[in-house]
Amino acid sequence: MALDLTVMALTCLVLLAAGYGSVLTLMLFPKTRPGAAEALAILHTEALIVVTAVAAVWLGGWVLAAALIALALRVGHEAASVAGGARFAGPLLAATVVALALLPLDLLLWPALAALALAWLAVSRPRSPATAPQHVLTLAAFPGLPLVLFVAAGFQDLGAWLLAAFFLVETFDSYALLGGKILGRTKAFPVLSPKKTVEGLAAGAVMLMLTAALVGYLLFGAPVLASAGFALYVGVLALAGDLAASRLKRQGGVKDYPPILRLQGGLLDITDAWIAAGAGVTALAVLAGWA
């Protein structure tokens, strides 16, 4: 299944416009106005993220390469600072990510997935105090190895798939946020992510599948159920990435990564779900022969 980069870029921008339309509509009603007003403030910074991400991927070439290297450097710095690594750990993590991402994806994929599984098995039994190898495995489990596949996709002309993941992640996050503000009552992850609610996640998942089914059918002629299933797969990955980033912060005893945008926190706060989803979509696209 081929994806058109321009179509995906325009789809992301249409999603942004739809988000503004939804929030502004909800502000017309007294009962939903407070939650919508809070969501609108966040949406303004979200717009900057969407435009920046879409522009970098659509322009491609050295622009995308530079953006991905900058992403690896910043994410490496933030993750290492929270995980308690040495001062050089961030740049070393970024250099490792970029070097591995230059390998052909068909050679890189299975070793990366196997290493990711082993890293997660290792960090599932944390030691206190953590040792230097434990810090390395923690950073490899997230964001290291998922970021390798993410950056590799950008280096190797799979930008359309990264934008597909971005579109679905933003759809899920936006509706989950809005649903949580309006309907949220029950905390889904009280320790790892206290602001997430069962109602918000359910609203995000339902709207994600409906949106993907409609967009997939109208733009790509994809079967409705297949599009909805693919969207749910991405939603699960996005949530896993978000929780993995939260887990790293909790282990480091901090609320946010070193901030880069007001209301958004650090770059890893912004991209955690996209990194996980982009890695998973890249793996699926290669395994299924779509790329």
PEPESUL-V596564 format. One record per residue. N is the residue number from 1. RES is the residue in one small letter. PHI is phi in degrees with one decimal (none if undefined). D_CENTER is the distance of its C-alpha to the mean C-alpha in Angstrom with 2 decimals. Layout:
<<N:RES:PHI:D_CENTER> <N:RES:PHI:D_CENTER>>
//
This chain:
<<1:m:none:22.16> <2:a:-92.1:21.71> <3:l:-116.0:19.31> <4:d:-89.0:20.70> <5:l:-62.6:18.64> <6:t:-64.0:20.57> <7:v:-61.5:20.21> <8:m:-66.3:16.42> <9:a:-63.0:16.53> <10:l:-64.5:19.06> <11:t:-62.5:17.24> <12:c:-62.8:14.27> <13:l:-70.1:17.09> <14:v:-64.6:18.95> <15:l:-58.4:16.10> <16:l:-60.8:16.23> <17:a:-63.3:19.99> <18:a:-65.0:19.90> <19:g:-61.6:17.89> <20:y:-62.6:20.63> <21:g:-61.6:23.25> <22:s:-64.1:22.16> <23:v:-67.3:22.02> <24:l:-65.1:25.28> <25:t:-64.8:26.94> <26:l:-66.0:26.19> <27:m:-72.0:27.69> <28:l:-75.3:30.95> <29:f:-107.8:31.53> <30:p:-55.7:32.71> <31:k:-69.4:31.05> <32:t:-101.1:27.51> <33:r:-62.8:28.02> <34:p:-60.3:27.03> <35:g:-65.9:23.60> <36:a:-67.9:23.04> <37:a:-64.8:24.25> <38:e:-66.3:21.77> <39:a:-65.5:18.89> <40:l:-64.7:20.45> <41:a:-61.9:20.37> <42:i:-70.0:16.62> <43:l:-63.3:16.34> <44:h:-62.2:18.33> <45:t:-72.6:15.91> <46:e:-63.1:13.05> <47:a:-61.0:15.43> <48:l:-61.8:15.61> <49:i:-64.4:11.90> <50:v:-61.4:12.12> <51:v:-62.9:15.44> <52:t:-64.8:14.59> <53:a:-63.8:11.68> <54:v:-64.6:13.95> <55:a:-62.7:16.99> <56:a:-63.5:15.86> <57:v:-70.8:14.90> <58:w:-67.6:17.95> <59:l:-69.3:20.31> <60:g:61.7:19.31> <61:g:55.0:21.90> <62:w:-68.2:22.34> <63:v:-64.8:20.18> <64:l:-66.1:17.00> <65:a:-60.0:18.31> <66:a:-64.5:18.98> <67:a:-64.7:15.61> <68:l:-68.6:13.93> <69:i:-65.6:16.68> <70:a:-62.4:16.26> <71:l:-61.1:12.54> <72:a:-61.7:13.76> <73:l:-64.8:16.67> <74:r:-69.3:15.09> <75:v:-63.1:12.38> <76:g:-60.0:15.34> <77:h:-61.9:17.56> <78:e:-65.0:15.54> <79:a:-63.6:14.86> <80:a:-66.6:18.49> <81:s:-66.9:19.96> <82:v:-78.5:18.60> <83:a:-76.7:19.46> <84:g:83.0:22.95> <85:g:-74.8:23.13> <86:a:-67.0:25.85> <87:r:-59.5:25.64> <88:f:-85.1:25.19> <89:a:-64.5:22.37> <90:g:-62.9:19.58> <91:p:-59.5:21.19> <92:l:-66.3:22.13> <93:l:-61.8:18.64> <94:a:-63.2:17.54> <95:a:-63.6:20.72> <96:t:-64.9:20.23> <97:v:-58.9:16.74> <98:v:-65.1:18.23> <99:a:-62.9:21.43> <100:l:-67.6:19.98> <101:a:-67.8:17.74> <102:l:-78.1:21.08> <103:l:-71.6:22.36> <104:p:-58.2:22.60> <105:l:-61.8:19.81> <106:d:-68.0:22.50> <107:l:-87.1:23.85> <108:l:-82.0:20.67> <109:l:-58.1:18.87> <110:w:-64.8:21.14> <111:p:-59.9:21.83> <112:a:-66.3:18.19> <113:l:-65.9:17.55> <114:a:-65.1:20.84> <115:a:-64.3:20.16> <116:l:-63.8:16.84> <117:a:-61.8:18.87> <118:l:-66.4:21.65> <119:a:-63.7:19.64> <120:w:-67.9:18.25> <121:l:-62.3:21.83> <122:a:-68.3:23.15> <123:v:-83.6:21.01> <124:s:-69.7:21.58> <125:r:-121.6:25.03> <126:p:-65.4:24.61> <127:r:-101.6:27.79> <128:s:-128.3:29.17> <129:p:-75.7:29.56> <130:a:-68.3:26.83> <131:t:-90.5:28.28> <132:a:-59.8:27.13> <133:p:-60.3:26.17> <134:q:-65.5:24.14> <135:h:-61.6:22.19> <136:v:-63.2:21.59> <137:l:-65.7:20.48> <138:t:-61.5:18.14> <139:l:-70.8:16.39> <140:a:-69.2:16.53> <141:a:-62.8:14.96> <142:f:-164.6:11.87> <143:p:-97.2:10.63> <144:g:-51.6:13.51> <145:l:-68.2:13.79> <146:p:-58.8:10.25> <147:l:-66.7:10.22> <148:v:-59.2:13.61> <149:l:-66.2:12.69> <150:f:-62.7:9.95> <151:v:-65.7:12.70> <152:a:-59.8:15.34> <153:a:-61.4:14.06> <154:g:-69.5:14.38> <155:f:-68.1:17.70> <156:q:-112.7:19.05> <157:d:63.6:18.91> <158:l:-114.3:16.02> <159:g:-59.1:14.41> <160:a:-61.7:15.01> <161:w:-71.5:12.83> <162:l:-64.6:9.84> <163:l:-69.7:10.84> <164:a:-61.7:11.35> <165:a:-63.1:7.86> <166:f:-61.3:6.99> <167:f:-57.7:10.08> <168:l:-70.7:9.50> <169:v:-63.4:6.27> <170:e:-65.6:8.40> <171:t:-61.3:11.38> <172:f:-61.4:10.48> <173:d:-63.1:9.55> <174:s:-64.8:12.57> <175:y:-72.2:14.97> <176:a:-66.4:14.11> <177:l:-64.2:14.76> <178:l:-65.1:17.85> <179:g:-63.2:19.05> <180:g:-66.0:18.80> <181:k:-65.1:20.76> <182:i:-93.5:23.39> <183:l:-110.2:23.71> <184:g:-59.7:22.11> <185:r:-133.9:24.70> <186:t:-102.3:23.62> <187:k:-68.9:21.19> <188:a:-83.3:18.86> <189:f:-135.4:18.05> <190:p:-57.2:20.78> <191:v:-90.5:20.31> <192:l:-71.8:16.65> <193:s:-147.7:15.37> <194:p:-61.4:18.58> <195:k:-80.3:17.37> <196:k:-78.6:15.77> <197:t:-119.3:18.56> <198:v:-59.8:19.50> <199:e:-65.1:20.61> <200:g:-65.4:17.47> <201:l:-64.2:15.30> <202:a:-64.1:18.14> <203:a:-62.6:18.30> <204:g:-62.8:14.63> <205:a:-66.4:15.10> <206:v:-63.9:18.42> <207:m:-67.8:17.51> <208:l:-61.1:14.49> <209:m:-66.2:17.01> <210:l:-65.1:19.72> <211:t:-63.8:17.86> <212:a:-65.4:16.72> <213:a:-62.1:20.28> <214:l:-69.0:21.85> <215:v:-65.5:19.88> <216:g:-60.6:20.10> <217:y:-71.5:23.82> <218:l:-72.3:24.76> <219:l:-93.3:23.01> <220:f:-123.7:23.00> <221:g:65.3:25.59> <222:a:-78.7:23.34> <223:p:-58.8:24.73> <224:v:-59.9:23.57> <225:l:-66.4:23.03> <226:a:-64.4:21.18> <227:s:-64.0:18.72> <228:a:-65.3:18.31> <229:g:-65.3:17.91> <230:f:-61.9:15.28> <231:a:-63.6:13.31> <232:l:-64.1:13.90> <233:y:-57.9:12.75> <234:v:-66.4:9.29> <235:g:-61.5:9.49> <236:v:-63.9:10.71> <237:l:-63.1:8.09> <238:a:-61.7:5.38> <239:l:-64.2:8.34> <240:a:-62.3:9.21> <241:g:-63.7:6.42> <242:d:-61.5:7.26> <243:l:-70.0:10.81> <244:a:-63.8:10.93> <245:a:-66.5:10.19> <246:s:-65.5:12.72> <247:r:-60.8:15.04> <248:l:-63.8:15.21> <249:k:-66.5:16.13> <250:r:-63.0:18.65> <251:q:-64.1:20.21> <252:g:-85.0:20.63> <253:g:71.7:22.09> <254:v:-124.3:20.10> <255:k:-86.3:18.43> <256:d:-136.3:15.98> <257:y:-73.6:15.15> <258:p:-49.2:17.58> <259:p:-69.3:17.00> <260:i:-130.4:16.38> <261:l:-137.2:16.27> <262:r:-62.9:18.39> <263:l:74.6:16.88> <264:q:-117.6:13.35> <265:g:83.5:14.24> <266:g:-81.6:13.13> <267:l:-65.6:10.69> <268:l:-72.3:8.86> <269:d:-60.8:9.03> <270:i:-78.3:7.46> <271:t:-106.6:4.67> <272:d:-55.4:4.42> <273:a:-67.1:2.28> <274:w:-68.5:1.60> <275:i:-60.7:4.34> <276:a:-64.9:5.39> <277:a:-67.8:5.46> <278:g:-61.5:6.82> <279:a:-64.2:9.07> <280:g:-66.6:10.23> <281:v:-67.6:11.00> <282:t:-60.5:12.73> <283:a:-59.8:14.69> <284:l:-65.6:15.75> <285:a:-62.7:16.78> <286:v:-70.8:18.88> <287:l:-64.7:20.38> <288:a:-85.2:21.28> <289:g:74.8:22.77> <290:w:-81.6:20.82> <291:a:-101.3:20.07>>
//
